[in-house]
């Protein structure tokens, strides 16, 4: 008895959303609250200081929002033309912004006054960055150059040239402040070293670069362009370590969350994919109402803000209860016991013995008709149809199904017909049940004259059920064809963001 292998019925369970820790964690975010601005949202950056205000760069201003009230607390409007890429310094006291005016401006957050004006680029500056632990900044411009500036004197310290197209992405290494990365629409990522004033390495992404990101370790960095996110190893000379292709439209922005353990990528396909950094597998997806141009995540994951192409900021925030629940209770004795003293005691799992099912008992004794009848009892019929299907499949494997069905027990015939009527349209069982029902009906047809009126009525009901399902399938096929036509037309009418920038470049050159 102990060597008898029981039926595996779990493979027929309904496939629902897999409830993981990430699913529960990110589902704690509220529905997106939409805040309308006056143009496409170019960039979003969160302050590292609590309560983690976030700066939204849009049109001719930079607005600082309170994440709790979603109201503007400060407005930096010292721009005559569009502002680009405003970022906070690591202490949250200063904001640096590029712009269409070819200048870079440094603001004091508390007073909103402009402290420095950096002049030297000959084209718009789309991305800027503070250099960690140094009184310096790096700027990335459409004039195909990268400049490193001294903040106190506003002087240019380094100028790097080597790209053949607009530079729309740039970052500074958080671990080695001498290392600067730039990404261009010439499809390349270049690494520069301020100690030697030279280009260190070049990586070909094969698509215009929209965003760059250093991983927490500092040895790996990511580039986003086209529909791919590529992983590069700086310590191995810029070797390509892998490519993530989870989006079907241009990836526009990359962000880290959960202390660097999760990677978020926003795309024109309206989705934000959340990756586990240890395996680079997608663990969750956030959906937004329009194409995503920019993305920001609070350092404590309390708020996620996405900037959309239609000038809407979609803000999702955790409730205070969810934030408190995610924080470990360090003063709680149970917390200490579980984390400090867990190695002292060992919990012995309780041994439970499962009762063998009736149909397993009959299968072990080769009593196939009784096994089938036992699998059609009301409890299994209504609550666990996968067990009945498992018994039918086991009988088919043992080549005992024809003999079992030929027994012509009227009660078993009625139960089987009712089972077919109820579950033949269930996607888990459809293919197999149609095969079994076809074989069963062939057996019944041999002596159809001896069947009762009730069985004839059930046969008519089964025929009507299959007819309706066939008609529904045809209608869904027609609907699918119509939707594919509409989606194809939408893709053709919606140009890629890189194409828009190339058109803009041609107009400026003229």
C-alpha positions as CSV (number, residue, x, y, z in Angstrom):
1,X,0.0,0.0,0.0
2,X,2.8,2.4,0.8
3,X,4.4,1.9,-2.6
4,X,1.2,2.8,-4.5
5,X,1.6,6.1,-6.3
6,X,-1.5,8.3,-5.9
7,X,-3.0,10.4,-8.6
8,X,-1.5,13.8,-9.3
9,X,-4.5,16.1,-9.4
10,X,-2.8,19.4,-8.7
11,X,-1.8,19.9,-12.3
12,X,-5.4,20.6,-13.1
13,X,-5.8,23.5,-10.6
14,X,-6.9,26.8,-11.9
15,X,-4.0,29.1,-12.9
16,X,-4.5,32.5,-11.1
17,X,-2.2,35.3,-10.1
18,X,0.8,33.9,-8.2
19,X,0.8,35.5,-4.8
20,X,4.4,36.3,-4.0
21,X,6.0,38.6,-1.5
22,X,6.6,41.1,-4.3
23,X,3.0,40.9,-5.5
24,X,1.7,41.7,-2.0
25,X,4.3,44.4,-1.4
26,X,3.7,46.3,-4.7
27,X,-0.1,45.8,-4.5
28,X,0.0,47.9,-1.4
29,X,0.4,50.9,-3.7
30,X,-2.9,52.9,-4.2
31,X,-4.6,53.4,-7.5
32,X,-2.7,56.1,-9.6
33,X,-3.8,59.6,-8.6
34,X,-3.5,61.7,-11.8
35,X,-2.2,65.3,-11.7
36,X,-2.4,67.3,-14.9
37,X,0.6,69.4,-16.0
38,X,1.1,71.6,-19.1
39,X,3.3,69.4,-21.1
40,X,5.1,66.1,-21.4
41,X,6.8,65.1,-18.1
42,X,10.5,65.1,-18.9
43,X,12.0,63.9,-15.6
44,X,11.0,63.0,-12.0
45,X,13.4,62.9,-9.1
46,X,12.8,62.2,-5.4
47,X,14.6,64.0,-2.6
48,X,16.7,61.7,-0.4
49,X,15.4,63.5,2.7
50,X,12.1,62.8,4.4
51,X,9.3,63.3,3.6
52,X,10.8,62.7,0.2
53,X,9.4,65.5,-1.9
54,X,9.7,64.9,-5.6
55,X,10.8,67.4,-8.4
56,X,8.8,67.3,-11.7
57,X,10.5,68.8,-14.7
58,X,7.9,69.9,-17.2
59,X,7.6,72.7,-19.8
60,X,9.3,75.9,-18.5
61,X,9.4,75.1,-14.8
62,X,10.5,72.6,-12.1
63,X,7.8,71.9,-9.5
64,X,8.4,70.3,-6.2
65,X,5.4,68.1,-4.9
66,X,4.5,66.9,-1.5
67,X,4.0,63.2,-1.9
68,X,1.4,63.1,1.0
69,X,-0.9,65.8,-0.3
70,X,0.2,65.7,-4.0
71,X,0.2,69.5,-4.0
72,X,3.0,71.8,-5.3
73,X,5.0,73.2,-2.4
74,X,7.6,75.1,-4.5
75,X,7.8,76.3,-8.1
76,X,11.2,77.0,-9.8
77,X,10.2,79.1,-12.8
78,X,13.5,80.8,-13.8
79,X,13.3,79.4,-17.3
80,X,12.4,81.2,-20.6
81,X,12.4,77.9,-22.5
82,X,11.8,74.2,-21.6
83,X,13.6,72.8,-18.5
84,X,15.1,69.3,-18.5
85,X,16.3,66.7,-16.1
86,X,16.1,68.4,-12.7
87,X,17.8,66.4,-9.9
88,X,18.3,66.7,-6.2
89,X,21.7,66.7,-4.5
90,X,22.4,63.8,-2.1
91,X,21.5,66.0,0.9
92,X,18.3,67.3,-0.7
93,X,19.2,71.0,-0.3
94,X,20.1,71.8,-3.9
95,X,18.4,71.2,-7.3
96,X,20.3,71.1,-10.6
97,X,18.5,71.5,-14.0
98,X,19.4,71.7,-17.6
99,X,17.2,73.3,-20.3
100,X,16.6,74.3,-23.9
101,X,18.4,77.6,-23.2
102,X,21.8,75.8,-23.3
103,X,22.5,76.8,-19.7
104,X,22.6,74.8,-16.5
105,X,21.0,76.3,-13.4
106,X,21.6,75.5,-9.7
107,X,18.8,76.3,-7.2
108,X,18.5,76.4,-3.5
109,X,15.4,74.3,-2.5
110,X,14.4,76.2,0.6
111,X,14.6,79.7,-0.9
112,X,14.0,78.9,-4.6
113,X,16.8,81.3,-5.5
114,X,19.2,80.5,-8.4
115,X,22.7,80.1,-7.0
116,X,24.8,79.3,-10.1
117,X,24.4,79.6,-13.8
118,X,26.7,77.4,-15.9
119,X,27.3,78.7,-19.5
120,X,29.4,76.8,-22.0
121,X,27.2,74.4,-24.0
122,X,26.1,75.3,-27.6
123,X,22.9,73.2,-27.6
124,X,20.2,72.1,-25.1
125,X,21.2,70.2,-22.0
126,X,18.9,67.3,-21.3
127,X,20.6,65.5,-18.5
128,X,22.7,66.7,-15.5
129,X,24.2,65.0,-12.4
130,X,25.9,65.9,-9.2
131,X,29.3,64.3,-8.6
132,X,29.2,62.4,-5.3
133,X,31.3,63.9,-2.5
134,X,32.8,66.5,-4.8
135,X,31.7,70.2,-5.4
136,X,31.3,69.4,-9.1
137,X,28.5,68.6,-11.6
138,X,28.4,66.8,-14.9
139,X,26.2,67.9,-17.8
140,X,25.2,66.1,-21.0
141,X,24.2,68.1,-24.1
142,X,22.9,67.9,-27.6
143,X,26.1,69.5,-28.7
144,X,27.6,66.0,-28.4
145,X,29.8,66.9,-25.5
146,X,30.0,66.1,-21.7
147,X,31.3,68.8,-19.4
148,X,32.4,68.6,-15.8
149,X,32.1,71.9,-13.8
150,X,33.4,73.3,-10.6
151,X,30.4,74.6,-8.6
152,X,32.0,77.4,-6.6
153,X,33.7,79.0,-9.6
154,X,31.4,77.9,-12.4
155,X,34.5,76.9,-14.4
156,X,34.7,74.0,-16.8
157,X,37.1,71.4,-15.5
158,X,36.8,68.7,-18.2
159,X,35.2,68.4,-21.6
160,X,34.6,65.1,-23.3
161,X,33.8,64.8,-27.0
162,X,33.3,61.6,-29.0
163,X,29.7,61.0,-29.7
164,X,28.2,61.5,-33.2
165,X,24.6,62.4,-32.1
166,X,22.5,63.9,-29.3
167,X,23.4,62.8,-25.8
168,X,20.2,62.2,-23.9
169,X,21.4,60.0,-21.0
170,X,24.2,60.4,-18.5
171,X,25.2,59.4,-15.0
172,X,28.2,59.5,-12.6
173,X,29.4,56.4,-10.7
174,X,28.2,56.5,-7.1
175,X,31.4,54.7,-6.0
176,X,34.1,56.2,-8.2
177,X,33.3,59.9,-8.8
178,X,35.9,60.1,-11.5
179,X,33.9,57.8,-13.8
180,X,31.2,59.3,-16.0
181,X,28.8,57.4,-18.4
182,X,27.1,59.0,-21.4
183,X,24.5,57.5,-23.7
184,X,23.8,58.9,-27.1
185,X,21.4,58.6,-30.1
186,X,24.4,57.3,-32.0
187,X,23.6,53.9,-30.2
188,X,26.7,53.9,-28.1
189,X,27.5,54.2,-24.4
190,X,30.8,55.7,-23.5
191,X,32.7,55.7,-20.2
192,X,35.0,58.6,-19.4
193,X,37.7,59.1,-16.7
194,X,38.3,62.6,-15.3
195,X,41.7,61.6,-14.0
196,X,43.0,61.0,-17.5
197,X,40.6,63.1,-19.5
198,X,40.1,60.1,-21.8
199,X,37.5,57.8,-23.1
200,X,37.9,54.5,-21.2
201,X,35.5,52.2,-23.2
202,X,32.7,52.2,-25.7
203,X,29.7,49.9,-25.7
204,X,27.3,49.5,-28.8
205,X,23.7,49.2,-27.6
206,X,22.4,49.0,-31.2
207,X,19.6,51.5,-30.4
208,X,19.4,55.1,-29.3
209,X,20.1,55.4,-25.6
210,X,17.3,56.7,-23.5
211,X,18.5,56.0,-19.9
212,X,21.6,54.7,-18.0
213,X,21.8,53.3,-14.5
214,X,24.6,52.0,-12.3
215,X,23.9,48.9,-10.2
216,X,24.5,49.1,-6.4
217,X,27.7,47.1,-6.7
218,X,29.2,49.6,-9.1
219,X,30.7,46.9,-11.3
220,X,27.6,46.6,-13.5
221,X,25.6,49.3,-15.3
222,X,22.5,49.2,-17.5
223,X,21.6,50.9,-20.7
224,X,18.0,51.3,-22.0
225,X,17.4,51.8,-25.7
226,X,14.8,50.5,-28.1
227,X,12.9,47.7,-26.4
228,X,15.9,46.3,-24.7
229,X,17.7,46.8,-21.4
230,X,21.3,45.7,-21.6
231,X,23.6,44.7,-18.7
232,X,27.3,45.7,-19.0
233,X,30.2,44.6,-16.9
234,X,32.6,47.6,-16.3
235,X,35.2,45.5,-14.5
236,X,35.4,43.1,-17.6
237,X,36.1,45.9,-20.0
238,X,32.4,46.7,-20.9
239,X,31.5,43.1,-21.7
240,X,27.8,42.5,-22.4
241,X,26.4,40.2,-19.6
242,X,22.8,40.0,-20.7
243,X,19.8,41.6,-22.2
244,X,16.3,42.1,-20.9
245,X,13.5,42.3,-23.5
246,X,10.3,42.5,-21.4
247,X,8.8,45.6,-23.1
248,X,7.4,45.8,-26.7
249,X,7.9,49.6,-27.1
250,X,10.8,51.9,-26.3
251,X,12.2,51.8,-22.7
252,X,12.4,55.4,-21.6
253,X,13.6,55.3,-17.9
254,X,15.3,53.1,-15.3
255,X,15.1,53.3,-11.5
256,X,16.3,51.3,-8.5
257,X,14.0,50.6,-5.5
258,X,13.9,48.6,-2.3
259,X,17.5,49.6,-1.4
260,X,18.9,48.5,-4.8
261,X,17.3,45.1,-4.7
262,X,14.6,45.9,-7.3
263,X,14.9,47.5,-10.8
264,X,12.0,49.4,-12.3
265,X,11.8,50.2,-16.0
266,X,9.2,52.4,-17.7
267,X,8.3,52.3,-21.3
268,X,6.0,53.7,-24.0
269,X,4.0,50.5,-23.8
270,X,2.4,52.0,-20.6
271,X,4.0,49.4,-18.3
272,X,6.5,49.6,-15.5
273,X,8.3,46.2,-15.1
274,X,9.8,45.4,-11.7
275,X,12.9,43.1,-11.8
276,X,14.6,41.2,-9.0
277,X,18.2,42.4,-9.3
278,X,19.6,39.1,-8.2
279,X,18.1,37.2,-11.1
280,X,16.7,39.9,-13.4
281,X,13.4,38.2,-13.5
282,X,10.1,40.2,-13.6
283,X,8.4,39.9,-10.2
284,X,5.6,42.5,-10.8
285,X,4.2,44.9,-13.3
286,X,2.5,48.3,-12.8
287,X,0.1,49.6,-15.4
288,X,-0.5,53.2,-16.3
289,X,-3.1,54.9,-18.5
290,X,-0.6,56.3,-21.1
291,X,3.0,56.0,-22.4
292,X,5.6,56.6,-19.7
293,X,8.4,59.1,-20.3
294,X,9.9,59.4,-16.7
295,X,9.7,57.5,-13.5
296,X,10.6,58.3,-9.8
297,X,10.6,56.1,-6.7
298,X,10.9,57.3,-3.1
299,X,14.0,55.9,-1.3
300,X,11.6,54.0,1.1
301,X,9.3,52.8,-1.7
302,X,6.5,54.8,-0.2
303,X,5.7,56.6,-3.4
304,X,6.0,55.8,-7.1
305,X,5.5,58.6,-9.6
306,X,5.3,58.2,-13.4
307,X,5.4,61.0,-15.9
308,X,3.2,60.4,-19.0
309,X,3.5,61.8,-22.5
310,X,0.1,63.6,-22.2
311,X,1.4,65.8,-19.3
312,X,-0.1,63.7,-16.5
313,X,1.7,62.7,-13.4
314,X,0.4,59.3,-12.1
315,X,1.2,59.1,-8.3
316,X,0.9,55.8,-6.4
317,X,1.4,55.9,-2.6
318,X,1.3,53.3,0.2
319,X,-1.0,53.8,3.1
320,X,0.5,54.7,6.5
321,X,-0.6,51.3,7.8
322,X,1.2,49.5,4.9
323,X,4.4,51.5,5.6
324,X,4.3,50.7,9.3
325,X,3.6,47.0,8.5
326,X,6.7,46.8,6.3
327,X,9.0,48.2,9.0
328,X,10.5,45.6,11.4
329,X,9.5,46.2,15.0
330,X,12.9,46.2,16.6
331,X,11.7,46.7,20.1
332,X,9.3,43.8,19.9
333,X,10.4,40.7,21.8
334,X,9.0,38.4,19.1
335,X,11.2,40.2,16.5
336,X,14.3,39.7,18.7
337,X,13.4,36.0,19.3
338,X,12.9,35.3,15.7
339,X,16.1,37.0,14.5
340,X,18.5,36.5,17.4
341,X,17.6,33.3,19.1
342,X,16.2,31.4,16.2
343,X,19.3,29.3,16.1
344,X,18.8,28.0,19.7
345,X,15.6,26.1,19.3
346,X,14.6,23.8,16.5
347,X,11.0,23.3,15.5
348,X,10.1,19.7,14.6
349,X,7.4,19.7,11.9
350,X,4.2,17.8,12.8
351,X,3.8,14.5,10.8
352,X,0.4,14.1,9.2
353,X,-0.9,11.1,7.4
354,X,-3.2,11.8,4.5
355,X,-6.2,9.5,4.1
356,X,-6.2,7.5,0.8
357,X,-9.0,8.6,-1.5
358,X,-11.7,6.0,-2.5
359,X,-10.8,6.1,-6.2
360,X,-7.1,5.5,-5.3
361,X,-8.2,2.4,-3.4
362,X,-10.2,1.1,-6.3
363,X,-7.4,1.9,-8.8
364,X,-5.0,-0.1,-6.7
365,X,-7.4,-3.1,-6.8
366,X,-8.0,-2.6,-10.6
367,X,-11.7,-2.0,-10.0
368,X,-12.0,0.7,-12.7
369,X,-15.8,1.1,-12.8
370,X,-16.0,1.7,-9.1
371,X,-13.0,4.1,-9.3
372,X,-14.9,6.2,-12.0
373,X,-18.1,6.1,-10.0
374,X,-16.2,7.2,-6.8
375,X,-14.7,10.2,-8.7
376,X,-18.2,11.4,-9.7
377,X,-19.6,11.8,-6.1
378,X,-21.2,15.2,-5.6
379,X,-18.3,16.7,-3.5
380,X,-15.7,15.9,-6.1
381,X,-18.1,16.7,-9.0
382,X,-18.8,20.2,-7.7
383,X,-15.6,21.2,-5.8
384,X,-12.7,19.2,-7.4
385,X,-13.4,18.4,-11.0
386,X,-9.7,18.0,-11.6
387,X,-9.8,14.8,-9.6
388,X,-12.4,13.3,-11.9
389,X,-10.4,14.3,-14.9
390,X,-7.3,12.8,-13.3
391,X,-9.2,9.4,-12.9
392,X,-10.3,9.5,-16.5
393,X,-6.8,10.2,-17.7
394,X,-5.4,7.4,-15.5
395,X,-8.0,5.0,-17.0
396,X,-6.9,6.1,-20.5
397,X,-3.2,5.5,-19.7
398,X,-4.1,2.0,-18.5
399,X,-6.2,1.4,-21.6
400,X,-9.1,0.5,-19.4
401,X,-11.4,3.4,-20.5
402,X,-13.3,1.6,-23.3
403,X,-14.0,-1.4,-21.1
404,X,-15.1,0.9,-18.2
405,X,-17.4,3.0,-20.5
406,X,-19.0,-0.1,-22.0
407,X,-20.4,-1.2,-18.6
408,X,-23.4,1.1,-19.4
409,X,-24.4,1.7,-15.8
410,X,-27.3,4.2,-16.3
411,X,-26.2,6.2,-13.2
412,X,-22.6,6.5,-14.3
413,X,-23.8,7.5,-17.8
414,X,-26.0,10.3,-16.4
415,X,-23.2,11.5,-14.1
416,X,-20.6,11.5,-17.0
417,X,-22.9,13.4,-19.3
418,X,-23.6,16.0,-16.6
419,X,-19.9,16.3,-16.0
420,X,-19.2,16.8,-19.8
421,X,-22.0,19.5,-20.0
422,X,-20.6,21.4,-17.0
423,X,-16.9,21.2,-17.6
424,X,-16.3,20.7,-21.3
425,X,-16.0,24.5,-21.7
426,X,-13.5,24.8,-18.9
427,X,-10.1,25.7,-20.5
428,X,-8.3,23.4,-18.1
429,X,-10.1,20.3,-19.4
430,X,-11.6,21.1,-22.8
431,X,-9.1,19.3,-25.1
432,X,-9.1,16.1,-23.0
433,X,-12.8,16.0,-22.3
434,X,-13.7,16.5,-25.9
435,X,-11.6,13.4,-26.7
436,X,-13.2,11.3,-24.0
437,X,-16.7,12.5,-24.8
438,X,-16.2,11.6,-28.4
439,X,-15.2,8.0,-27.4
440,X,-18.0,7.8,-24.9
441,X,-20.7,8.9,-27.5
442,X,-19.4,6.3,-30.0
443,X,-20.0,3.6,-27.3
444,X,-23.4,4.9,-26.5
445,X,-24.4,5.0,-30.2
446,X,-23.9,1.2,-30.5
447,X,-27.1,0.7,-28.4
448,X,-28.8,4.1,-28.5
449,X,-32.2,2.4,-28.6
450,X,-31.8,1.1,-25.1
451,X,-31.1,4.5,-23.5
452,X,-33.7,6.2,-21.3
453,X,-35.4,9.4,-22.1
454,X,-33.5,11.3,-19.5
455,X,-30.2,10.3,-21.1
456,X,-31.5,11.5,-24.5
457,X,-32.3,14.9,-22.9
458,X,-28.8,15.1,-21.5
459,X,-27.3,14.3,-24.9
460,X,-29.4,17.1,-26.5
461,X,-28.1,19.5,-23.8
462,X,-24.5,18.4,-24.5
463,X,-25.0,19.1,-28.2
464,X,-26.4,22.6,-27.5
465,X,-23.5,23.3,-25.1
466,X,-21.0,22.4,-27.8
467,X,-22.8,24.4,-30.4
468,X,-22.8,27.5,-28.3
469,X,-19.1,27.1,-27.6
470,X,-18.3,26.7,-31.3
471,X,-20.3,29.9,-32.1
472,X,-18.6,31.8,-29.3
473,X,-15.1,30.7,-30.6
474,X,-16.0,32.0,-34.1
475,X,-17.1,35.3,-32.7
476,X,-14.0,35.7,-30.6
477,X,-11.8,34.9,-33.6
478,X,-13.5,37.7,-35.6
479,X,-13.1,40.1,-32.6
480,X,-9.4,39.1,-32.3
481,X,-8.8,39.9,-36.0
482,X,-10.5,43.3,-35.6
483,X,-8.4,44.1,-32.6
484,X,-5.2,43.2,-34.3
485,X,-6.1,45.5,-37.2
486,X,-6.7,48.4,-34.8
487,X,-3.5,47.7,-32.8
488,X,-1.5,47.6,-36.0
489,X,-2.9,50.9,-37.2
490,X,-2.1,52.4,-33.8
491,X,1.5,51.3,-33.9
492,X,1.9,52.8,-37.3
493,X,0.3,56.1,-36.3
494,X,2.3,56.4,-33.0
495,X,6.0,57.3,-33.9
496,X,8.8,56.1,-31.7
497,X,10.3,58.7,-29.4
498,X,13.7,58.4,-31.0
499,X,12.2,59.2,-34.4
500,X,10.6,62.3,-33.0
501,X,13.9,63.5,-31.7
502,X,15.6,62.8,-35.1
503,X,12.9,64.9,-36.8
504,X,13.6,67.6,-34.2
505,X,17.3,67.5,-35.0
506,X,16.7,67.8,-38.8
507,X,14.5,70.9,-38.2
508,X,17.1,72.5,-35.9
509,X,19.9,71.8,-38.5
510,X,17.9,73.6,-41.2
